[in-house]
Amino acid sequence: MAVGRKAFLFVGSERAGHAAAIYYSLVESCKANKVNPLTYLTYILSNARNKATQLPTPNEFSGLSAAHAGGCAI
């Protein structure tokens, strides 16, 4: 991953490097699907503990209406 090559050297631990890679991947997926990354991550993190909610991928999230997604489209 070219985005985080230099940044991963100083993340502190291997576990933190994995977490950073996951977040980079999510943000880049959002950009590729024309979804606002902040809106997507806010939605995902606020609903992560709710077992009744099916969490969408960035591709599925871009298909949601603006009312449900909080105006996610860029």
CHARMM internal coordinates of N, CA and C (Angstrom, degrees):
IC EDIT
DIST 1 N 1 CA 1.4566
DIST 1 CA 1 C 1.5277
ANGL 1 N 1 CA 1 C 107.78
DIST 1 C 2 N 1.2821
ANGL 1 CA 1 C 2 N 116.51
DIHE 1 N 1 CA 1 C 2 N 115.35
DIST 2 N 2 CA 1.4616
ANGL 1 C 2 N 2 CA 121.26
DIHE 1 CA 1 C 2 N 2 CA -176.87
DIST 2 CA 2 C 1.5207
ANGL 2 N 2 CA 2 C 112.53
DIHE 1 C 2 N 2 CA 2 C -71.72
DIST 2 C 3 N 1.3125
ANGL 2 CA 2 C 3 N 118.34
DIHE 2 N 2 CA 2 C 3 N -25.17
DIST 3 N 3 CA 1.4659
ANGL 2 C 3 N 3 CA 121.35
DIHE 2 CA 2 C 3 N 3 CA -176.35
DIST 3 CA 3 C 1.5175
ANGL 3 N 3 CA 3 C 111.20
DIHE 2 C 3 N 3 CA 3 C -64.74
DIST 3 C 4 N 1.3280
ANGL 3 CA 3 C 4 N 117.87
DIHE 3 N 3 CA 3 C 4 N -42.05
DIST 4 N 4 CA 1.4532
ANGL 3 C 4 N 4 CA 119.91
DIHE 3 CA 3 C 4 N 4 CA -173.03
DIST 4 CA 4 C 1.5048
ANGL 4 N 4 CA 4 C 116.16
DIHE 3 C 4 N 4 CA 4 C -111.10
DIST 4 C 5 N 1.3134
ANGL 4 CA 4 C 5 N 117.82
DIHE 4 N 4 CA 4 C 5 N 15.58
DIST 5 N 5 CA 1.4563
ANGL 4 C 5 N 5 CA 120.14
DIHE 4 CA 4 C 5 N 5 CA -174.99
DIST 5 CA 5 C 1.5249
ANGL 5 N 5 CA 5 C 113.19
DIHE 4 C 5 N 5 CA 5 C -53.11
DIST 5 C 6 N 1.3203
ANGL 5 CA 5 C 6 N 117.15
DIHE 5 N 5 CA 5 C 6 N -53.54
DIST 6 N 6 CA 1.4615
ANGL 5 C 6 N 6 CA 120.10
DIHE 5 CA 5 C 6 N 6 CA -178.19
DIST 6 CA 6 C 1.5243
ANGL 6 N 6 CA 6 C 111.43
DIHE 5 C 6 N 6 CA 6 C -76.04
DIST 6 C 7 N 1.3183
ANGL 6 CA 6 C 7 N 118.34
DIHE 6 N 6 CA 6 C 7 N -33.52
DIST 7 N 7 CA 1.4596
ANGL 6 C 7 N 7 CA 121.34
DIHE 6 CA 6 C 7 N 7 CA -177.55
DIST 7 CA 7 C 1.5290
ANGL 7 N 7 CA 7 C 111.76
DIHE 6 C 7 N 7 CA 7 C -67.73
DIST 7 C 8 N 1.3423
ANGL 7 CA 7 C 8 N 118.08
DIHE 7 N 7 CA 7 C 8 N -32.22
DIST 8 N 8 CA 1.4569
ANGL 7 C 8 N 8 CA 120.45
DIHE 7 CA 7 C 8 N 8 CA -177.31
DIST 8 CA 8 C 1.5184
ANGL 8 N 8 CA 8 C 112.44
DIHE 7 C 8 N 8 CA 8 C -69.25
DIST 8 C 9 N 1.3083
ANGL 8 CA 8 C 9 N 117.58
DIHE 8 N 8 CA 8 C 9 N -17.86
DIST 9 N 9 CA 1.4512
ANGL 8 C 9 N 9 CA 120.76
DIHE 8 CA 8 C 9 N 9 CA 178.94
DIST 9 CA 9 C 1.5257
ANGL 9 N 9 CA 9 C 111.65
DIHE 8 C 9 N 9 CA 9 C -67.11
DIST 9 C 10 N 1.3361
ANGL 9 CA 9 C 10 N 117.68
DIHE 9 N 9 CA 9 C 10 N -26.84
DIST 10 N 10 CA 1.4571
ANGL 9 C 10 N 10 CA 121.16
DIHE 9 CA 9 C 10 N 10 CA -173.54
DIST 10 CA 10 C 1.5315
ANGL 10 N 10 CA 10 C 113.32
DIHE 9 C 10 N 10 CA 10 C -121.65
DIST 10 C 11 N 1.3209
ANGL 10 CA 10 C 11 N 118.78
DIHE 10 N 10 CA 10 C 11 N 31.99
DIST 11 N 11 CA 1.4580
ANGL 10 C 11 N 11 CA 120.21
DIHE 10 CA 10 C 11 N 11 CA -178.24
DIST 11 CA 11 C 1.5206
ANGL 11 N 11 CA 11 C 112.75
DIHE 10 C 11 N 11 CA 11 C -80.80
DIST 11 C 12 N 1.3115
ANGL 11 CA 11 C 12 N 118.78
DIHE 11 N 11 CA 11 C 12 N -15.74
DIST 12 N 12 CA 1.4584
ANGL 11 C 12 N 12 CA 121.25
DIHE 11 CA 11 C 12 N 12 CA 174.69
DIST 12 CA 12 C 1.5134
ANGL 12 N 12 CA 12 C 114.02
DIHE 11 C 12 N 12 CA 12 C 110.81
DIST 12 C 13 N 1.3163
ANGL 12 CA 12 C 13 N 118.14
DIHE 12 N 12 CA 12 C 13 N -42.14
DIST 13 N 13 CA 1.4576
ANGL 12 C 13 N 13 CA 121.10
DIHE 12 CA 12 C 13 N 13 CA 179.54
DIST 13 CA 13 C 1.5209
ANGL 13 N 13 CA 13 C 109.63
DIHE 12 C 13 N 13 CA 13 C -155.12
DIST 13 C 14 N 1.3251
ANGL 13 CA 13 C 14 N 115.21
DIHE 13 N 13 CA 13 C 14 N 169.16
DIST 14 N 14 CA 1.4583
ANGL 13 C 14 N 14 CA 119.52
DIHE 13 CA 13 C 14 N 14 CA 178.93
DIST 14 CA 14 C 1.5283
ANGL 14 N 14 CA 14 C 110.71
DIHE 13 C 14 N 14 CA 14 C -66.08
DIST 14 C 15 N 1.3183
ANGL 14 CA 14 C 15 N 117.07
DIHE 14 N 14 CA 14 C 15 N -38.34
DIST 15 N 15 CA 1.4668
ANGL 14 C 15 N 15 CA 121.38
DIHE 14 CA 14 C 15 N 15 CA 179.13
DIST 15 CA 15 C 1.5368
ANGL 15 N 15 CA 15 C 111.18
DIHE 14 C 15 N 15 CA 15 C -63.06
DIST 15 C 16 N 1.3315
ANGL 15 CA 15 C 16 N 116.05
DIHE 15 N 15 CA 15 C 16 N -41.85
DIST 16 N 16 CA 1.4615
ANGL 15 C 16 N 16 CA 120.21
DIHE 15 CA 15 C 16 N 16 CA 177.96
DIST 16 CA 16 C 1.5250
ANGL 16 N 16 CA 16 C 110.92
DIHE 15 C 16 N 16 CA 16 C -65.96
DIST 16 C 17 N 1.3194
ANGL 16 CA 16 C 17 N 117.01
DIHE 16 N 16 CA 16 C 17 N -33.94
DIST 17 N 17 CA 1.4627
ANGL 16 C 17 N 17 CA 120.83
DIHE 16 CA 16 C 17 N 17 CA 176.98
DIST 17 CA 17 C 1.5196
ANGL 17 N 17 CA 17 C 111.55
DIHE 16 C 17 N 17 CA 17 C -64.95
DIST 17 C 18 N 1.3314
ANGL 17 CA 17 C 18 N 116.94
DIHE 17 N 17 CA 17 C 18 N -39.84
DIST 18 N 18 CA 1.4663
ANGL 17 C 18 N 18 CA 120.73
DIHE 17 CA 17 C 18 N 18 CA 177.00
DIST 18 CA 18 C 1.5289
ANGL 18 N 18 CA 18 C 110.65
DIHE 17 C 18 N 18 CA 18 C -65.03
DIST 18 C 19 N 1.3430
ANGL 18 CA 18 C 19 N 116.76
DIHE 18 N 18 CA 18 C 19 N -42.56
DIST 19 N 19 CA 1.4689
ANGL 18 C 19 N 19 CA 120.39
DIHE 18 CA 18 C 19 N 19 CA 179.15
DIST 19 CA 19 C 1.5280
ANGL 19 N 19 CA 19 C 110.43
DIHE 18 C 19 N 19 CA 19 C -63.16
DIST 19 C 20 N 1.3321
ANGL 19 CA 19 C 20 N 116.94
DIHE 19 N 19 CA 19 C 20 N -42.96
DIST 20 N 20 CA 1.4632
ANGL 19 C 20 N 20 CA 120.53
DIHE 19 CA 19 C 20 N 20 CA 179.64
DIST 20 CA 20 C 1.5286
ANGL 20 N 20 CA 20 C 110.52
DIHE 19 C 20 N 20 CA 20 C -63.22
DIST 20 C 21 N 1.3251
ANGL 20 CA 20 C 21 N 117.20
DIHE 20 N 20 CA 20 C 21 N -39.57
DIST 21 N 21 CA 1.4600
ANGL 20 C 21 N 21 CA 120.74
DIHE 20 CA 20 C 21 N 21 CA 179.29
DIST 21 CA 21 C 1.5270
ANGL 21 N 21 CA 21 C 111.01
DIHE 20 C 21 N 21 CA 21 C -64.28
DIST 21 C 22 N 1.3260
ANGL 21 CA 21 C 22 N 116.79
DIHE 21 N 21 CA 21 C 22 N -38.20
DIST 22 N 22 CA 1.4654
ANGL 21 C 22 N 22 CA 120.72
DIHE 21 CA 21 C 22 N 22 CA 178.27
DIST 22 CA 22 C 1.5225
ANGL 22 N 22 CA 22 C 110.27
DIHE 21 C 22 N 22 CA 22 C -64.02
DIST 22 C 23 N 1.3242
ANGL 22 CA 22 C 23 N 117.11
DIHE 22 N 22 CA 22 C 23 N -46.13
DIST 23 N 23 CA 1.4633
ANGL 22 C 23 N 23 CA 120.15
DIHE 22 CA 22 C 23 N 23 CA -179.69
DIST 23 CA 23 C 1.5241
ANGL 23 N 23 CA 23 C 111.88
DIHE 22 C 23 N 23 CA 23 C -65.88
DIST 23 C 24 N 1.3336
ANGL 23 CA 23 C 24 N 117.45
DIHE 23 N 23 CA 23 C 24 N -41.20
DIST 24 N 24 CA 1.4686
ANGL 23 C 24 N 24 CA 120.08
DIHE 23 CA 23 C 24 N 24 CA 175.99
DIST 24 CA 24 C 1.5229
ANGL 24 N 24 CA 24 C 110.47
DIHE 23 C 24 N 24 CA 24 C -59.08
DIST 24 C 25 N 1.3330
ANGL 24 CA 24 C 25 N 116.03
DIHE 24 N 24 CA 24 C 25 N -43.49
DIST 25 N 25 CA 1.4565
ANGL 24 C 25 N 25 CA 120.70
DIHE 24 CA 24 C 25 N 25 CA -179.57
DIST 25 CA 25 C 1.5230
ANGL 25 N 25 CA 25 C 111.57
DIHE 24 C 25 N 25 CA 25 C -63.01
DIST 25 C 26 N 1.3290
ANGL 25 CA 25 C 26 N 117.54
DIHE 25 N 25 CA 25 C 26 N -43.69
DIST 26 N 26 CA 1.4603
ANGL 25 C 26 N 26 CA 120.96
DIHE 25 CA 25 C 26 N 26 CA 178.43
DIST 26 CA 26 C 1.5264
ANGL 26 N 26 CA 26 C 111.97
DIHE 25 C 26 N 26 CA 26 C -62.77
DIST 26 C 27 N 1.3235
ANGL 26 CA 26 C 27 N 116.11
DIHE 26 N 26 CA 26 C 27 N -43.95
DIST 27 N 27 CA 1.4673
ANGL 26 C 27 N 27 CA 120.03
DIHE 26 CA 26 C 27 N 27 CA -178.91
DIST 27 CA 27 C 1.5320
ANGL 27 N 27 CA 27 C 110.37
DIHE 26 C 27 N 27 CA 27 C -64.65
DIST 27 C 28 N 1.3174
ANGL 27 CA 27 C 28 N 117.84
DIHE 27 N 27 CA 27 C 28 N -43.56
DIST 28 N 28 CA 1.4606
ANGL 27 C 28 N 28 CA 120.53
DIHE 27 CA 27 C 28 N 28 CA 179.69
DIST 28 CA 28 C 1.5312
ANGL 28 N 28 CA 28 C 111.19
DIHE 27 C 28 N 28 CA 28 C -67.47
DIST 28 C 29 N 1.3338
ANGL 28 CA 28 C 29 N 117.79
DIHE 28 N 28 CA 28 C 29 N -34.66
DIST 29 N 29 CA 1.4695
ANGL 28 C 29 N 29 CA 120.73
DIHE 28 CA 28 C 29 N 29 CA 175.96
DIST 29 CA 29 C 1.5215
ANGL 29 N 29 CA 29 C 110.58
DIHE 28 C 29 N 29 CA 29 C -65.27
DIST 29 C 30 N 1.3278
ANGL 29 CA 29 C 30 N 116.09
DIHE 29 N 29 CA 29 C 30 N -39.53
DIST 30 N 30 CA 1.4699
ANGL 29 C 30 N 30 CA 119.77
DIHE 29 CA 29 C 30 N 30 CA 177.21
DIST 30 CA 30 C 1.5237
ANGL 30 N 30 CA 30 C 110.58
DIHE 29 C 30 N 30 CA 30 C -62.30
DIST 30 C 31 N 1.3213
ANGL 30 CA 30 C 31 N 116.58
DIHE 30 N 30 CA 30 C 31 N -45.16
DIST 31 N 31 CA 1.4614
ANGL 30 C 31 N 31 CA 120.00
DIHE 30 CA 30 C 31 N 31 CA 179.69
DIST 31 CA 31 C 1.5193
ANGL 31 N 31 CA 31 C 111.23
DIHE 30 C 31 N 31 CA 31 C -61.66
DIST 31 C 32 N 1.3305
ANGL 31 CA 31 C 32 N 117.13
DIHE 31 N 31 CA 31 C 32 N -40.11
DIST 32 N 32 CA 1.4627
ANGL 31 C 32 N 32 CA 120.90
DIHE 31 CA 31 C 32 N 32 CA -179.47
DIST 32 CA 32 C 1.5261
ANGL 32 N 32 CA 32 C 111.67
DIHE 31 C 32 N 32 CA 32 C -66.07
DIST 32 C 33 N 1.3413
ANGL 32 CA 32 C 33 N 117.02
DIHE 32 N 32 CA 32 C 33 N -28.88
DIST 33 N 33 CA 1.4596
ANGL 32 C 33 N 33 CA 121.68
DIHE 32 CA 32 C 33 N 33 CA -179.29
DIST 33 CA 33 C 1.5244
ANGL 33 N 33 CA 33 C 112.95
DIHE 32 C 33 N 33 CA 33 C -99.28
DIST 33 C 34 N 1.3466
ANGL 33 CA 33 C 34 N 116.29
DIHE 33 N 33 CA 33 C 34 N 11.31
DIST 34 N 34 CA 1.4677
ANGL 33 C 34 N 34 CA 122.59
DIHE 33 CA 33 C 34 N 34 CA 179.02
DIST 34 CA 34 C 1.5294
ANGL 34 N 34 CA 34 C 112.19
DIHE 33 C 34 N 34 CA 34 C 56.26
DIST 34 C 35 N 1.3476
ANGL 34 CA 34 C 35 N 114.95
DIHE 34 N 34 CA 34 C 35 N 46.40
DIST 35 N 35 CA 1.4587
ANGL 34 C 35 N 35 CA 123.00
DIHE 34 CA 34 C 35 N 35 CA 177.33
DIST 35 CA 35 C 1.5260
ANGL 35 N 35 CA 35 C 107.21
DIHE 34 C 35 N 35 CA 35 C -117.07
DIST 35 C 36 N 1.3163
ANGL 35 CA 35 C 36 N 116.50
DIHE 35 N 35 CA 35 C 36 N 138.35
DIST 36 N 36 CA 1.4535
ANGL 35 C 36 N 36 CA 120.91
DIHE 35 CA 35 C 36 N 36 CA 176.84
DIST 36 CA 36 C 1.5330
ANGL 36 N 36 CA 36 C 108.46
DIHE 35 C 36 N 36 CA 36 C -67.25
DIST 36 C 37 N 1.3517
ANGL 36 CA 36 C 37 N 119.09
DIHE 36 N 36 CA 36 C 37 N 115.99
DIST 37 N 37 CA 1.4681
ANGL 36 C 37 N 37 CA 121.20
DIHE 36 CA 36 C 37 N 37 CA -176.93
DIST 37 CA 37 C 1.5241
ANGL 37 N 37 CA 37 C 113.46
DIHE 36 C 37 N 37 CA 37 C -60.07
DIST 37 C 38 N 1.3228
ANGL 37 CA 37 C 38 N 118.03
DIHE 37 N 37 CA 37 C 38 N -37.62
DIST 38 N 38 CA 1.4580
ANGL 37 C 38 N 38 CA 120.32
DIHE 37 CA 37 C 38 N 38 CA -179.68
DIST 38 CA 38 C 1.5259
ANGL 38 N 38 CA 38 C 111.16
DIHE 37 C 38 N 38 CA 38 C -64.52
DIST 38 C 39 N 1.3203
ANGL 38 CA 38 C 39 N 117.12
DIHE 38 N 38 CA 38 C 39 N -43.44
DIST 39 N 39 CA 1.4597
ANGL 38 C 39 N 39 CA 121.03
DIHE 38 CA 38 C 39 N 39 CA 178.79
DIST 39 CA 39 C 1.5157
ANGL 39 N 39 CA 39 C 110.47
DIHE 38 C 39 N 39 CA 39 C -64.24
DIST 39 C 40 N 1.3330
ANGL 39 CA 39 C 40 N 116.96
DIHE 39 N 39 CA 39 C 40 N -43.57
DIST 40 N 40 CA 1.4577
ANGL 39 C 40 N 40 CA 121.17
DIHE 39 CA 39 C 40 N 40 CA -179.48
DIST 40 CA 40 C 1.5280
ANGL 40 N 40 CA 40 C 111.00
DIHE 39 C 40 N 40 CA 40 C -63.06
DIST 40 C 41 N 1.3287
ANGL 40 CA 40 C 41 N 117.40
DIHE 40 N 40 CA 40 C 41 N -50.22
DIST 41 N 41 CA 1.4632
ANGL 40 C 41 N 41 CA 120.69
DIHE 40 CA 40 C 41 N 41 CA -178.54
DIST 41 CA 41 C 1.5213
ANGL 41 N 41 CA 41 C 111.52
DIHE 40 C 41 N 41 CA 41 C -64.74
DIST 41 C 42 N 1.3315
ANGL 41 CA 41 C 42 N 117.65
DIHE 41 N 41 CA 41 C 42 N -36.47
DIST 42 N 42 CA 1.4638
ANGL 41 C 42 N 42 CA 120.62
DIHE 41 CA 41 C 42 N 42 CA 176.58
DIST 42 CA 42 C 1.5150
ANGL 42 N 42 CA 42 C 110.39
DIHE 41 C 42 N 42 CA 42 C -62.58
DIST 42 C 43 N 1.3289
ANGL 42 CA 42 C 43 N 116.95
DIHE 42 N 42 CA 42 C 43 N -44.45
DIST 43 N 43 CA 1.4654
ANGL 42 C 43 N 43 CA 121.54
DIHE 42 CA 42 C 43 N 43 CA 179.05
DIST 43 CA 43 C 1.5258
ANGL 43 N 43 CA 43 C 110.68
DIHE 42 C 43 N 43 CA 43 C -63.13
DIST 43 C 44 N 1.3241
ANGL 43 CA 43 C 44 N 117.01
DIHE 43 N 43 CA 43 C 44 N -47.22
DIST 44 N 44 CA 1.4611
ANGL 43 C 44 N 44 CA 121.66
DIHE 43 CA 43 C 44 N 44 CA -177.70
DIST 44 CA 44 C 1.5275
ANGL 44 N 44 CA 44 C 111.16
DIHE 43 C 44 N 44 CA 44 C -63.80
DIST 44 C 45 N 1.3245
ANGL 44 CA 44 C 45 N 117.06
DIHE 44 N 44 CA 44 C 45 N -48.00
DIST 45 N 45 CA 1.4593
ANGL 44 C 45 N 45 CA 119.63
DIHE 44 CA 44 C 45 N 45 CA -176.91
DIST 45 CA 45 C 1.5287
ANGL 45 N 45 CA 45 C 112.78
DIHE 44 C 45 N 45 CA 45 C -69.75
DIST 45 C 46 N 1.3332
ANGL 45 CA 45 C 46 N 117.60
DIHE 45 N 45 CA 45 C 46 N -30.11
DIST 46 N 46 CA 1.4616
ANGL 45 C 46 N 46 CA 119.35
DIHE 45 CA 45 C 46 N 46 CA 178.61
DIST 46 CA 46 C 1.5287
ANGL 46 N 46 CA 46 C 112.08
DIHE 45 C 46 N 46 CA 46 C -77.73
DIST 46 C 47 N 1.3349
ANGL 46 CA 46 C 47 N 118.16
DIHE 46 N 46 CA 46 C 47 N -20.36
DIST 47 N 47 CA 1.4652
ANGL 46 C 47 N 47 CA 121.68
DIHE 46 CA 46 C 47 N 47 CA -179.42
DIST 47 CA 47 C 1.5247
ANGL 47 N 47 CA 47 C 113.47
DIHE 46 C 47 N 47 CA 47 C -111.21
DIST 47 C 48 N 1.3076
ANGL 47 CA 47 C 48 N 118.71
DIHE 47 N 47 CA 47 C 48 N 5.82
DIST 48 N 48 CA 1.4646
ANGL 47 C 48 N 48 CA 121.77
DIHE 47 CA 47 C 48 N 48 CA -175.06
DIST 48 CA 48 C 1.5250
ANGL 48 N 48 CA 48 C 112.71
DIHE 47 C 48 N 48 CA 48 C -64.18
DIST 48 C 49 N 1.3072
ANGL 48 CA 48 C 49 N 118.65
DIHE 48 N 48 CA 48 C 49 N -32.99
DIST 49 N 49 CA 1.4646
ANGL 48 C 49 N 49 CA 121.06
DIHE 48 CA 48 C 49 N 49 CA -177.38
DIST 49 CA 49 C 1.5170
ANGL 49 N 49 CA 49 C 112.96
DIHE 48 C 49 N 49 CA 49 C -87.06
DIST 49 C 50 N 1.3247
ANGL 49 CA 49 C 50 N 117.25
DIHE 49 N 49 CA 49 C 50 N -11.18
DIST 50 N 50 CA 1.4601
ANGL 49 C 50 N 50 CA 121.44
DIHE 49 CA 49 C 50 N 50 CA -179.55
DIST 50 CA 50 C 1.5267
ANGL 50 N 50 CA 50 C 108.91
DIHE 49 C 50 N 50 CA 50 C -81.97
DIST 50 C 51 N 1.3216
ANGL 50 CA 50 C 51 N 116.76
DIHE 50 N 50 CA 50 C 51 N 105.76
DIST 51 N 51 CA 1.4689
ANGL 50 C 51 N 51 CA 121.38
DIHE 50 CA 50 C 51 N 51 CA -176.58
DIST 51 CA 51 C 1.5294
ANGL 51 N 51 CA 51 C 112.31
DIHE 50 C 51 N 51 CA 51 C -67.15
DIST 51 C 52 N 1.3333
ANGL 51 CA 51 C 52 N 117.61
DIHE 51 N 51 CA 51 C 52 N -22.87
DIST 52 N 52 CA 1.4580
ANGL 51 C 52 N 52 CA 121.18
DIHE 51 CA 51 C 52 N 52 CA -178.34
DIST 52 CA 52 C 1.5258
ANGL 52 N 52 CA 52 C 112.59
DIHE 51 C 52 N 52 CA 52 C -77.59
DIST 52 C 53 N 1.3198
ANGL 52 CA 52 C 53 N 117.67
DIHE 52 N 52 CA 52 C 53 N -16.13
DIST 53 N 53 CA 1.4632
ANGL 52 C 53 N 53 CA 121.93
DIHE 52 CA 52 C 53 N 53 CA -177.17
DIST 53 CA 53 C 1.5212
ANGL 53 N 53 CA 53 C 110.60
DIHE 52 C 53 N 53 CA 53 C -93.56
DIST 53 C 54 N 1.3151
ANGL 53 CA 53 C 54 N 116.69
DIHE 53 N 53 CA 53 C 54 N 127.21
DIST 54 N 54 CA 1.4707
ANGL 53 C 54 N 54 CA 122.23
DIHE 53 CA 53 C 54 N 54 CA 173.38
DIST 54 CA 54 C 1.5237
ANGL 54 N 54 CA 54 C 106.87
DIHE 53 C 54 N 54 CA 54 C -84.06
DIST 54 C 55 N 1.3288
ANGL 54 CA 54 C 55 N 118.40
DIHE 54 N 54 CA 54 C 55 N 115.72
DIST 55 N 55 CA 1.4515
ANGL 54 C 55 N 55 CA 121.81
DIHE 54 CA 54 C 55 N 55 CA -177.62
DIST 55 CA 55 C 1.5244
ANGL 55 N 55 CA 55 C 110.45
DIHE 54 C 55 N 55 CA 55 C -78.99
DIST 55 C 56 N 1.3289
ANGL 55 CA 55 C 56 N 116.91
DIHE 55 N 55 CA 55 C 56 N 126.53
DIST 56 N 56 CA 1.4727
ANGL 55 C 56 N 56 CA 120.38
DIHE 55 CA 55 C 56 N 56 CA -177.51
DIST 56 CA 56 C 1.5230
ANGL 56 N 56 CA 56 C 112.15
DIHE 55 C 56 N 56 CA 56 C -82.09
DIST 56 C 57 N 1.3231
ANGL 56 CA 56 C 57 N 115.68
DIHE 56 N 56 CA 56 C 57 N 154.12
DIST 57 N 57 CA 1.4581
ANGL 56 C 57 N 57 CA 121.19
DIHE 56 CA 56 C 57 N 57 CA 170.79
DIST 57 CA 57 C 1.5371
ANGL 57 N 57 CA 57 C 106.88
DIHE 56 C 57 N 57 CA 57 C -78.28
DIST 57 C 58 N 1.3408
ANGL 57 CA 57 C 58 N 118.68
DIHE 57 N 57 CA 57 C 58 N 166.13
DIST 58 N 58 CA 1.4646
ANGL 57 C 58 N 58 CA 118.77
DIHE 57 CA 57 C 58 N 58 CA 177.62
DIST 58 CA 58 C 1.5305
ANGL 58 N 58 CA 58 C 112.66
DIHE 57 C 58 N 58 CA 58 C -56.78
DIST 58 C 59 N 1.3322
ANGL 58 CA 58 C 59 N 117.99
DIHE 58 N 58 CA 58 C 59 N -35.04
DIST 59 N 59 CA 1.4555
ANGL 58 C 59 N 59 CA 121.56
DIHE 58 CA 58 C 59 N 59 CA 179.06
DIST 59 CA 59 C 1.5277
ANGL 59 N 59 CA 59 C 110.76
DIHE 58 C 59 N 59 CA 59 C -66.01
DIST 59 C 60 N 1.3284
ANGL 59 CA 59 C 60 N 117.59
DIHE 59 N 59 CA 59 C 60 N -43.03
DIST 60 N 60 CA 1.4595
ANGL 59 C 60 N 60 CA 121.73
DIHE 59 CA 59 C 60 N 60 CA 178.40
DIST 60 CA 60 C 1.5271
ANGL 60 N 60 CA 60 C 110.63
DIHE 59 C 60 N 60 CA 60 C -70.14
DIST 60 C 61 N 1.3316
ANGL 60 CA 60 C 61 N 116.57
DIHE 60 N 60 CA 60 C 61 N -35.20
DIST 61 N 61 CA 1.4607
ANGL 60 C 61 N 61 CA 121.57
DIHE 60 CA 60 C 61 N 61 CA -178.18
DIST 61 CA 61 C 1.5249
ANGL 61 N 61 CA 61 C 110.83
DIHE 60 C 61 N 61 CA 61 C -65.42
DIST 61 C 62 N 1.3283
ANGL 61 CA 61 C 62 N 117.52
DIHE 61 N 61 CA 61 C 62 N -34.12
DIST 62 N 62 CA 1.4625
ANGL 61 C 62 N 62 CA 120.38
DIHE 61 CA 61 C 62 N 62 CA 179.93
DIST 62 CA 62 C 1.5224
ANGL 62 N 62 CA 62 C 111.46
DIHE 61 C 62 N 62 CA 62 C -67.54
DIST 62 C 63 N 1.3350
ANGL 62 CA 62 C 63 N 117.28
DIHE 62 N 62 CA 62 C 63 N -23.06
DIST 63 N 63 CA 1.4533
ANGL 62 C 63 N 63 CA 121.22
DIHE 62 CA 62 C 63 N 63 CA 179.78
DIST 63 CA 63 C 1.5208
ANGL 63 N 63 CA 63 C 113.80
DIHE 62 C 63 N 63 CA 63 C -83.71
DIST 63 C 64 N 1.3350
ANGL 63 CA 63 C 64 N 117.31
DIHE 63 N 63 CA 63 C 64 N -12.34
DIST 64 N 64 CA 1.4541
ANGL 63 C 64 N 64 CA 119.70
DIHE 63 CA 63 C 64 N 64 CA 179.40
DIST 64 CA 64 C 1.5216
ANGL 64 N 64 CA 64 C 111.21
DIHE 63 C 64 N 64 CA 64 C -69.83
DIST 64 C 65 N 1.3024
ANGL 64 CA 64 C 65 N 116.28
DIHE 64 N 64 CA 64 C 65 N 154.75
DIST 65 N 65 CA 1.4676
ANGL 64 C 65 N 65 CA 118.88
DIHE 64 CA 64 C 65 N 65 CA 178.16
DIST 65 CA 65 C 1.5292
ANGL 65 N 65 CA 65 C 109.66
DIHE 64 C 65 N 65 CA 65 C -70.86
DIST 65 C 66 N 1.3042
ANGL 65 CA 65 C 66 N 116.69
DIHE 65 N 65 CA 65 C 66 N 157.00
DIST 66 N 66 CA 1.4616
ANGL 65 C 66 N 66 CA 121.97
DIHE 65 CA 65 C 66 N 66 CA -179.60
DIST 66 CA 66 C 1.5230
ANGL 66 N 66 CA 66 C 111.49
DIHE 65 C 66 N 66 CA 66 C -61.71
DIST 66 C 67 N 1.3139
ANGL 66 CA 66 C 67 N 118.60
DIHE 66 N 66 CA 66 C 67 N -29.65
DIST 67 N 67 CA 1.4596
ANGL 66 C 67 N 67 CA 121.04
DIHE 66 CA 66 C 67 N 67 CA 179.52
DIST 67 CA 67 C 1.5208
ANGL 67 N 67 CA 67 C 112.12
DIHE 66 C 67 N 67 CA 67 C -67.49
DIST 67 C 68 N 1.3162
ANGL 67 CA 67 C 68 N 116.92
DIHE 67 N 67 CA 67 C 68 N -40.60
DIST 68 N 68 CA 1.4600
ANGL 67 C 68 N 68 CA 120.85
DIHE 67 CA 67 C 68 N 68 CA -178.98
DIST 68 CA 68 C 1.5117
ANGL 68 N 68 CA 68 C 112.53
DIHE 67 C 68 N 68 CA 68 C -78.42
DIST 68 C 69 N 1.3172
ANGL 68 CA 68 C 69 N 117.02
DIHE 68 N 68 CA 68 C 69 N -34.08
DIST 69 N 69 CA 1.4579
ANGL 68 C 69 N 69 CA 121.31
DIHE 68 CA 68 C 69 N 69 CA -175.81
DIST 69 CA 69 C 1.5125
ANGL 69 N 69 CA 69 C 113.02
DIHE 68 C 69 N 69 CA 69 C -94.44
DIST 69 C 70 N 1.2849
ANGL 69 CA 69 C 70 N 119.65
DIHE 69 N 69 CA 69 C 70 N 0.04
DIST 70 N 70 CA 1.4533
ANGL 69 C 70 N 70 CA 121.47
DIHE 69 CA 69 C 70 N 70 CA 179.41
DIST 70 CA 70 C 1.5221
ANGL 70 N 70 CA 70 C 112.88
DIHE 69 C 70 N 70 CA 70 C 73.49
DIST 70 C 71 N 1.3275
ANGL 70 CA 70 C 71 N 117.95
DIHE 70 N 70 CA 70 C 71 N 32.91
DIST 71 N 71 CA 1.4666
ANGL 70 C 71 N 71 CA 121.36
DIHE 70 CA 70 C 71 N 71 CA 179.39
DIST 71 CA 71 C 1.4988
ANGL 71 N 71 CA 71 C 112.58
DIHE 70 C 71 N 71 CA 71 C 70.18
DIST 71 C 72 N 1.3253
ANGL 71 CA 71 C 72 N 117.71
DIHE 71 N 71 CA 71 C 72 N 51.56
DIST 72 N 72 CA 1.4453
ANGL 71 C 72 N 72 CA 122.20
DIHE 71 CA 71 C 72 N 72 CA -171.49
DIST 72 CA 72 C 1.5223
ANGL 72 N 72 CA 72 C 113.98
DIHE 71 C 72 N 72 CA 72 C -75.15
DIST 72 C 73 N 1.2823
ANGL 72 CA 72 C 73 N 119.17
DIHE 72 N 72 CA 72 C 73 N -25.05
DIST 73 N 73 CA 1.4680
ANGL 72 C 73 N 73 CA 120.39
DIHE 72 CA 72 C 73 N 73 CA -175.11
DIST 73 CA 73 C 1.5197
ANGL 73 N 73 CA 73 C 111.42
DIHE 72 C 73 N 73 CA 73 C -67.65
DIST 73 C 74 N 1.3048
ANGL 73 CA 73 C 74 N 115.20
DIHE 73 N 73 CA 73 C 74 N 142.26
DIST 74 N 74 CA 1.4702
ANGL 73 C 74 N 74 CA 120.27
DIHE 73 CA 73 C 74 N 74 CA -179.60
DIST 74 CA 74 C 1.5138
ANGL 74 N 74 CA 74 C 108.81
DIHE 73 C 74 N 74 CA 74 C -81.24
END
COOR INIT
IC SEED 1 N 1 CA 1 C
IC BUILD
